[in-house]
């Protein structure tokens, strides 16, 4: 949904017309409230906000699935290291930096 000039409202005007703005938002509009001429907050329908949060959770799940898939591909290709020896090597490098 595109934001038009009529959807950008100064905070002082929003205070005076909050009920009307809420009705417009419930009908499908999104409003940008400005403070000192800069974008400050947005008013959106609660169901749309829930939908946006759901999309973000789904995106996170897809990223986790992608990371797991890459990890499994690394295991299948033999691109793995023993955790104990890797941690030991990291500790040795850190100790060398402190003394060096």
N, C-alpha and C positions, 0 to 999 in steps of 0.2 A: 504494500500500500504506500503510495507516494504521500509525502507531507506537503501540504500547500501553505501559502503565507497565512491563511486564516487559521491554521493549526498551530501557529507559533504565537504564544500569548505571554505578555509580561506577568510576573508574579502578582503584582498589585491587581491586575485585571482578573487573574485566576481566583484570587481570594474573594473578590466581589461576585464572581459568577461560578463558584465551584459546583453548585447543584446542576446548573445548565451544562457545564463542561462534562460532568459525570454522565448526564443523559446522552450527550453527543458521543462520548466514548463508548457507552454501553450499546449505542446504535451502530458502532463500527469505526468511528474516527479514532485517531491517536493524536494526542496533543503534546506539544513541546512547551514547557514553561521556561521562560527566560528570567534571569536575574542580572541586573546591571548590563543588559544587552547580550548576555552570553547564555547558551543552553545550560539549563540547571537540572531539571528533572523532566520525566515524561509521564503522562497519564495514559494507561492502556487498560483494556478490559481484563478483569481478573482471570477469566478463562483463557484469554490469549497469553497472559503471563504464565499460566500453568503449562500451556502448550510450548512456549519458548523454553521453559525449564525441562520439559520432557525431551525436546529436541536436543538440548545440551547433554542430558543424561545418555541419550542414544548415541550421540557423537562420542562421548567418553567411552562407552561400551565398544563402539566400533574401533576406536584407537587401541583399546586394550586387546581386542581380538587380533588386530593387526600385529601388535607387539608380540603376542603369544605365537602367532603364526610364524613371524620372523625368527623367534627363538627356537621353535620346533624345526625350522629349516636349517638353522645353524647346528642344532644337535644332529640332524640327519646328515649334514655335510661334514660332521666331525670338527666343527669350529667351536670347541668347548675347552674350558680350562678348569682345572681343579680349584675350587674355591679356597681351600686351605693354603695351597702353595701361592695362589695369586695374592691373598691377603698378606702372607709372609713377605712376598716381594714388595708390596706397597709399603709395608712397615720398614723394610730395609732401605728403600729409597727415601722415605721421610727422615729416617734417622741419619742417613748420609747427608741430607740437606742441612740438618741442624748442626752436625759436626763439621761440615765442609764449608 
